[in-house]
């Protein structure tokens, strides 16, 4: 997927010559945000899996979400606490229910473009 970020600029330069710069830049931004959203969804599901394992073994979610991510989610070259736009991920919990939230392209939490993964922790038997 990261290769896409290297190839896209070349493709969009070619598109710009044919369709005009403003049109190409708009399309480039849309595709870049789509790729970032896809990568963020994958990352959120990895974190959700780790959270559910934590809940199954301890009966609770981690008290310090940032520390939990640092200890369990190793992301080569990137900070696993951040989404694809460089905004910190947010964890909201209520009992065994949780929501993992990325602020999305606008980099502002609690707006319509947020990317949310919901789940429920289950105790191991």
Backbone as ProteinMPNN parsed JSONL, in Angstrom:
{"seq_chain_A": "XXXXXXXXXXXXXXXXXXXXXXXXXXXXXXXXXXXXXXXXXXXXXXXXXXXXXXXXXXXXXXXXXXXXXXXXXXXXXXXXXXXXXXXXXXXXXXXXXXXXXXXXXXXXXXXXXXXXXXXXXXXXX", "coords_chain_A": {"N_chain_A": [[0.815, -1.198, 0.0], [1.948, 1.239, 0.711], [3.522, 1.774, -1.449], [1.765, 2.839, -3.241], [1.583, 5.528, -2.525], [3.949, 6.446, -3.575], [3.765, 6.034, -6.312], [1.422, 7.32, -7.093], [1.798, 10.241, -7.346], [3.144, 10.481, -9.834], [1.304, 9.411, -11.652], [-0.748, 11.261, -11.325], [0.419, 13.6, -12.228], [0.581, 13.074, -14.942], [-2.164, 12.923, -15.446], [-2.846, 15.555, -14.847], [-1.722, 17.015, -16.956], [-3.43, 16.307, -18.943], [-6.08, 16.887, -18.0], [-6.069, 19.221, -16.512], [-4.681, 21.166, -13.856], [-6.068, 21.804, -11.374], [-8.183, 19.97, -11.292], [-6.761, 17.555, -11.251], [-5.341, 17.787, -8.817], [-7.431, 17.788, -6.963], [-8.516, 15.221, -7.382], [-6.267, 13.72, -6.673], [-6.045, 14.36, -3.902], [-8.44, 13.193, -2.973], [-8.018, 10.441, -3.546], [-5.69, 9.97, -2.048], [-6.686, 10.409, 0.566], [-8.514, 8.307, 0.655], [-6.801, 6.077, 0.565], [-5.339, 6.514, 2.925], [-7.458, 6.321, 4.772], [-8.126, 3.632, 4.455], [-5.755, 2.342, 5.318], [-5.764, 3.237, 7.969], [-8.108, 2.011, 8.949], [-7.315, -0.688, 8.896], [-5.237, -0.589, 10.799], [-6.752, 0.181, 13.076], [-8.349, -2.083, 13.446], [-6.382, -3.958, 14.105], [-5.53, -2.899, 16.573], [-7.941, -3.128, 17.955], [-8.192, -5.908, 18.127], [-6.037, -6.477, 19.84], [-6.917, -5.081, 22.11], [-9.211, -6.554, 22.767], [-8.049, -8.99, 23.428], [-6.605, -8.208, 25.684], [-8.732, -7.501, 27.381], [-9.97, -9.98, 27.623], [-8.063, -11.386, 29.069], [-7.635, -9.876, 31.402], [-10.009, -8.724, 32.23], [-10.578, -6.089, 31.963], [-10.166, -2.932, 30.267], [-7.129, -1.318, 29.153], [-5.653, 1.006, 31.457], [-4.01, 3.11, 30.695], [-4.079, 4.089, 27.615], [-2.264, 4.988, 25.605], [0.215, 3.995, 26.544], [-0.374, 1.271, 26.497], [-0.634, 0.834, 23.715], [1.983, 1.481, 22.915], [3.358, -0.659, 24.098], [2.215, -2.956, 22.97], [1.704, -2.711, 20.213], [3.701, -2.692, 17.697], [4.89, -0.707, 15.227], [6.635, -0.4, 12.45], [8.74, 2.277, 11.888], [6.697, 4.126, 12.269], [4.492, 5.892, 14.523], [2.432, 4.067, 16.433], [0.36, 5.058, 17.904], [-0.809, 7.016, 16.466], [-3.004, 8.025, 13.801], [-3.277, 7.707, 10.189], [-3.098, 10.335, 9.418], [-1.623, 11.547, 11.294], [-2.827, 12.114, 13.704], [-3.686, 11.569, 17.121], [-4.991, 8.393, 18.111], [-8.154, 7.612, 19.634], [-9.599, 6.136, 22.495], [-12.654, 5.056, 23.644], [-14.493, 3.853, 26.321], [-17.086, 1.88, 27.8], [-18.057, 0.013, 30.252], [-17.914, -3.294, 29.073], [-17.936, -2.517, 26.445], [-16.422, -0.837, 23.663], [-15.023, 1.89, 21.757], [-12.882, 2.59, 19.168], [-11.309, 5.363, 17.842], [-10.451, 7.251, 15.019], [-9.581, 10.488, 13.996], [-9.872, 11.061, 11.342], [-9.777, 12.485, 7.948], [-10.126, 15.29, 8.402], [-8.813, 15.744, 10.719], [-9.98, 16.227, 13.182], [-11.572, 15.232, 16.074], [-14.806, 13.76, 16.73], [-16.373, 14.467, 14.514], [-18.19, 14.159, 11.371], [-16.502, 12.703, 9.59], [-14.979, 10.944, 11.052], [-13.313, 7.846, 11.73], [-14.486, 4.925, 12.945], [-14.196, 2.103, 15.006], [-16.023, -0.291, 16.55], [-16.532, -2.4, 19.399], [-16.654, -5.231, 21.648], [-15.459, -6.301, 24.694], [-14.693, -9.541, 25.859], [-14.79, -11.802, 28.538], [-12.398, -14.341, 29.205], [-13.023, -17.806, 29.519]], "CA_chain_A": [[0.0, 0.0, 0.0], [2.794, 2.435, 0.778], [4.001, 2.007, -2.81], [0.766, 3.685, -3.892], [1.944, 6.926, -2.27], [5.091, 6.798, -4.42], [3.362, 5.973, -7.709], [0.33, 8.257, -7.355], [2.178, 11.555, -7.883], [3.488, 10.384, -11.257], [0.056, 9.24, -12.381], [-1.522, 12.497, -11.288], [1.066, 14.571, -13.117], [0.103, 12.744, -16.278], [-3.578, 13.316, -15.488], [-2.897, 17.021, -14.833], [-1.451, 17.496, -18.308], [-4.6, 16.054, -19.787], [-7.348, 17.416, -17.48], [-5.913, 20.481, -15.795], [-4.063, 21.007, -12.546], [-7.03, 21.818, -10.268], [-8.889, 18.699, -11.319], [-5.823, 16.51, -10.84], [-5.058, 17.931, -7.386], [-8.621, 17.35, -6.238], [-8.552, 13.769, -7.473], [-5.141, 13.223, -5.87], [-6.424, 14.468, -2.49], [-9.468, 12.189, -2.695], [-7.411, 9.107, -3.55], [-4.78, 9.907, -0.903], [-7.487, 10.233, 1.774], [-9.073, 6.96, 0.617], [-5.721, 5.152, 0.945], [-5.08, 6.72, 4.353], [-8.587, 5.753, 5.51], [-7.992, 2.171, 4.408], [-4.656, 1.972, 6.218], [-6.199, 3.499, 9.343], [-9.051, 0.956, 9.326], [-6.512, -1.888, 9.183], [-4.574, -0.355, 12.085], [-7.759, 0.166, 14.143], [-8.751, -3.478, 13.691], [-5.273, -4.592, 14.832], [-5.603, -2.415, 17.956], [-9.148, -3.725, 18.537], [-7.866, -7.292, 18.462], [-5.187, -6.442, 21.036], [-7.77, -4.666, 23.235], [-10.07, -7.673, 23.144], [-7.188, -9.957, 24.131], [-6.343, -7.625, 27.018], [-9.957, -7.614, 28.177], [-10.191, -11.399, 27.904], [-7.128, -11.882, 30.083], [-7.64, -9.112, 32.658], [-11.354, -8.289, 32.593], [-10.694, -4.63, 31.848], [-9.363, -2.305, 29.225], [-5.949, -0.689, 29.758], [-5.841, 2.317, 32.081], [-3.263, 4.076, 29.897], [-4.195, 3.627, 26.241], [-1.009, 5.272, 24.898], [1.223, 3.035, 27.01], [-0.796, -0.033, 25.976], [-0.268, 0.776, 22.291], [3.444, 1.428, 22.836], [3.835, -1.977, 24.51], [1.663, -4.088, 22.209], [1.583, -2.479, 18.771], [4.947, -2.214, 17.105], [4.681, -0.289, 13.845], [7.968, -0.017, 11.991], [8.886, 3.606, 11.31], [5.563, 4.995, 12.568], [3.975, 5.879, 15.882], [1.175, 3.317, 16.382], [-0.69, 5.822, 18.592], [-1.32, 8.018, 15.536], [-3.63, 7.535, 12.578], [-2.524, 8.012, 8.96], [-2.98, 11.792, 9.276], [-0.782, 12.027, 12.387], [-3.673, 12.49, 14.836], [-3.767, 10.475, 18.092], [-6.191, 7.569, 18.202], [-8.887, 7.795, 20.881], [-10.322, 4.971, 22.986], [-13.772, 5.342, 24.547], [-15.015, 2.593, 26.854], [-18.199, 1.885, 28.744], [-18.169, -1.396, 30.592], [-17.16, -4.117, 28.124], [-18.022, -1.933, 25.098], [-15.396, 0.162, 23.363], [-14.929, 2.503, 20.439], [-11.586, 3.128, 18.759], [-11.665, 6.449, 16.941], [-9.488, 8.076, 14.291], [-10.223, 11.76, 13.658], [-10.121, 11.103, 9.909], [-9.071, 13.473, 7.128], [-10.151, 16.672, 8.906], [-7.954, 15.752, 11.909], [-10.763, 16.719, 14.316], [-12.434, 14.192, 16.627], [-16.234, 14.027, 16.904], [-16.945, 15.035, 13.296], [-18.739, 13.078, 10.545], [-15.534, 11.88, 8.846], [-14.235, 10.06, 11.955], [-13.315, 6.414, 11.431], [-14.784, 4.311, 14.241], [-14.318, 0.651, 15.123], [-16.672, -0.612, 17.815], [-16.41, -3.798, 19.788], [-17.031, -5.621, 22.998], [-14.522, -7.212, 25.329], [-15.294, -10.75, 26.439], [-13.934, -12.49, 29.5], [-12.033, -15.728, 28.891], [-13.598, -18.793, 30.452]], "C_chain_A": [[0.859, 1.263, 0.0], [3.377, 2.781, -0.594], [3.047, 2.933, -3.569], [1.122, 5.153, -3.715], [3.124, 7.376, -3.138], [4.699, 6.872, -5.897], [2.296, 7.022, -8.045], [0.776, 9.613, -7.894], [2.503, 11.535, -9.374], [2.222, 10.254, -12.099], [-0.75, 10.533, -12.427], [-0.874, 13.619, -12.091], [0.624, 14.334, -14.557], [-1.357, 13.163, -16.46], [-3.705, 14.839, -15.568], [-2.646, 17.594, -16.219], [-2.68, 17.348, -19.195], [-5.845, 16.809, -19.319], [-7.242, 18.773, -16.803], [-5.456, 20.234, -14.375], [-5.068, 20.927, -11.409], [-7.782, 20.496, -10.174], [-8.002, 17.563, -10.824], [-5.529, 16.583, -9.346], [-6.233, 17.473, -6.536], [-8.728, 15.83, -6.228], [-7.45, 13.138, -6.623], [-5.489, 13.253, -4.379], [-7.453, 13.408, -2.112], [-8.878, 10.781, -2.612], [-6.478, 8.94, -2.353], [-5.564, 9.691, 0.388], [-8.125, 8.847, 1.821], [-8.02, 5.937, 1.058], [-5.431, 5.288, 2.433], [-6.212, 6.14, 5.205], [-8.496, 4.239, 5.561], [-6.896, 1.682, 5.343], [-5.05, 2.157, 7.679], [-7.182, 2.437, 9.811], [-8.308, -0.341, 9.682], [-5.843, -1.743, 10.551], [-5.569, -0.414, 13.241], [-8.203, -1.261, 14.455], [-7.645, -4.264, 14.399], [-5.304, -4.184, 16.306], [-6.818, -3.038, 18.649], [-8.894, -5.17, 18.955], [-7.02, -7.363, 19.733], [-6.003, -6.032, 22.269], [-8.653, -5.816, 23.712], [-9.284, -8.774, 23.847], [-6.89, -9.489, 25.544], [-7.556, -7.789, 27.92], [-10.218, -9.07, 28.553], [-9.285, -11.901, 29.015], [-7.243, -11.152, 31.42], [-9.029, -8.667, 33.112], [-11.545, -6.787, 32.538], [-9.87, -4.155, 30.656], [-8.194, -1.592, 29.881], [-6.261, 0.696, 30.314], [-5.157, 3.415, 31.272], [-3.201, 3.568, 28.454], [-2.901, 3.836, 25.455], [0.082, 4.284, 25.26], [0.906, 1.636, 26.482], [-0.384, -0.183, 24.515], [1.25, 0.684, 22.139], [3.969, 0.025, 23.136], [3.387, -3.095, 23.573], [1.681, -3.924, 20.7], [2.877, -1.878, 18.243], [4.711, -1.941, 15.629], [6.001, 0.285, 13.354], [7.934, 1.372, 11.347], [7.766, 4.571, 11.622], [5.214, 4.9, 14.051], [2.595, 5.234, 15.84], [0.044, 4.036, 17.106], [-1.365, 6.826, 17.672], [-1.985, 7.36, 14.338], [-2.802, 7.976, 11.371], [-2.355, 9.5, 8.709], [-2.141, 12.397, 10.396], [-1.555, 12.483, 13.608], [-3.76, 11.317, 15.813], [-5.098, 9.718, 18.01], [-6.848, 7.802, 19.551], [-9.594, 6.486, 21.222], [-11.408, 5.455, 23.936], [-14.321, 4.0, 25.009], [-16.207, 2.865, 27.758], [-18.489, 0.43, 29.059], [-17.336, -2.213, 29.621], [-17.18, -3.575, 26.683], [-16.914, -0.911, 24.896], [-15.589, 0.72, 21.964], [-13.509, 2.998, 20.265], [-11.879, 4.159, 17.689], [-10.424, 7.11, 16.351], [-10.234, 9.349, 13.903], [-10.497, 11.885, 12.161], [-9.422, 12.254, 9.208], [-9.071, 14.899, 7.673], [-9.345, 16.856, 10.189], [-8.647, 16.308, 13.161], [-11.683, 15.602, 14.787], [-13.868, 14.709, 16.754], [-16.837, 14.792, 15.73], [-17.385, 13.886, 12.395], [-17.709, 12.201, 9.818], [-14.678, 10.998, 9.747], [-14.357, 8.613, 11.487], [-13.428, 5.706, 12.776], [-14.868, 2.796, 14.093], [-14.878, 0.378, 16.509], [-16.505, -2.087, 18.122], [-16.815, -4.01, 21.233], [-15.978, -6.585, 23.518], [-15.273, -8.382, 25.941], [-14.306, -11.388, 27.386], [-13.653, -13.903, 29.044], [-12.626, -16.649, 29.942], [-12.514, -19.686, 30.977]], "O_chain_A": [[0.514, 2.247, -0.653], [3.689, 3.94, -0.867], [3.468, 3.709, -4.427], [0.98, 5.942, -4.649], [3.273, 8.568, -3.404], [5.244, 7.684, -6.644], [2.273, 7.549, -9.157], [0.164, 10.101, -8.845], [2.17, 12.476, -10.094], [2.085, 10.908, -13.133], [-1.359, 10.859, -13.446], [-1.575, 14.504, -12.583], [0.331, 15.276, -15.293], [-1.733, 13.694, -17.505], [-4.571, 15.354, -16.276], [-3.296, 18.563, -16.613], [-2.928, 18.165, -20.081], [-6.596, 17.322, -20.149], [-8.266, 19.408, -16.55], [-5.799, 19.222, -13.764], [-4.939, 20.056, -10.549], [-7.988, 19.971, -9.079], [-8.451, 16.707, -10.061], [-5.472, 15.551, -8.677], [-6.042, 16.837, -5.5], [-8.997, 15.226, -5.189], [-7.678, 12.141, -5.938], [-5.25, 12.275, -3.67], [-7.351, 12.794, -1.05], [-9.209, 10.02, -1.703], [-6.473, 7.888, -1.714], [-5.161, 8.88, 1.222], [-8.265, 8.268, 2.898], [-8.321, 5.033, 1.838], [-5.291, 4.283, 3.13], [-5.954, 5.533, 6.245], [-8.761, 3.632, 6.599], [-7.089, 0.713, 6.077], [-4.711, 1.332, 8.528], [-7.105, 1.997, 10.958], [-8.647, -1.005, 10.662], [-5.88, -2.667, 11.364], [-5.266, -0.997, 14.281], [-8.41, -1.602, 15.62], [-7.938, -5.144, 15.208], [-5.125, -5.024, 17.187], [-6.728, -3.432, 19.812], [-9.335, -5.599, 20.022], [-7.257, -8.206, 20.598], [-5.8, -6.578, 23.354], [-8.822, -6.023, 24.914], [-9.799, -9.418, 24.76], [-6.918, -10.278, 26.488], [-7.427, -8.171, 29.084], [-10.639, -9.359, 29.673], [-9.689, -12.745, 29.815], [-6.976, -11.743, 32.467], [-9.202, -8.272, 34.265], [-12.556, -6.267, 33.01], [-9.016, -4.865, 30.126], [-8.264, -1.286, 31.071], [-7.028, 1.459, 29.726], [-5.673, 4.529, 31.178], [-2.371, 2.722, 28.119], [-2.484, 2.947, 24.712], [0.795, 3.791, 24.386], [1.805, 0.904, 26.07], [0.157, -1.217, 24.124], [1.748, -0.097, 21.328], [4.919, -0.431, 22.499], [4.107, -4.079, 23.399], [1.674, -4.921, 19.977], [3.096, -0.671, 18.348], [4.371, -2.85, 14.871], [6.426, 1.349, 13.806], [7.198, 1.609, 10.389], [7.868, 5.747, 11.27], [5.593, 3.95, 14.736], [1.673, 5.808, 15.261], [-1.119, 3.665, 16.943], [-2.375, 7.424, 18.04], [-1.587, 6.277, 13.91], [-1.732, 8.562, 11.537], [-1.545, 9.892, 7.869], [-1.961, 13.613, 10.451], [-1.0, 13.17, 14.466], [-3.895, 10.173, 15.378], [-6.168, 10.309, 17.861], [-6.169, 8.153, 20.516], [-10.123, 5.81, 20.339], [-11.134, 6.167, 24.903], [-14.584, 3.115, 24.194], [-16.321, 3.919, 28.384], [-19.08, -0.293, 28.258], [-16.18, -1.878, 29.363], [-16.511, -4.122, 25.806], [-16.518, -0.21, 25.828], [-16.227, 0.108, 21.108], [-12.989, 3.733, 21.104], [-12.607, 3.881, 16.737], [-9.488, 7.477, 17.062], [-11.403, 9.287, 13.522], [-11.284, 12.74, 11.755], [-8.574, 12.925, 9.797], [-8.121, 15.646, 7.436], [-9.205, 17.972, 10.69], [-7.99, 16.795, 14.08], [-12.481, 15.079, 14.008], [-14.112, 15.911, 16.869], [-17.698, 15.653, 15.914], [-16.991, 12.744, 12.629], [-18.021, 11.063, 9.466], [-13.741, 10.362, 9.265], [-15.374, 8.213, 10.921], [-12.57, 5.868, 13.644], [-15.518, 2.276, 13.186], [-14.286, 0.763, 17.517], [-16.357, -2.914, 17.223], [-17.254, -3.094, 21.929], [-15.646, -7.57, 22.858], [-16.368, -8.215, 26.478], [-13.12, -11.503, 27.075], [-14.546, -14.594, 28.555], [-12.712, -16.293, 31.118], [-12.786, -20.583, 31.775]]}, "name": "protein", "num_of_chains": 1, "seq": "XXXXXXXXXXXXXXXXXXXXXXXXXXXXXXXXXXXXXXXXXXXXXXXXXXXXXXXXXXXXXXXXXXXXXXXXXXXXXXXXXXXXXXXXXXXXXXXXXXXXXXXXXXXXXXXXXXXXXXXXXXXXX"}
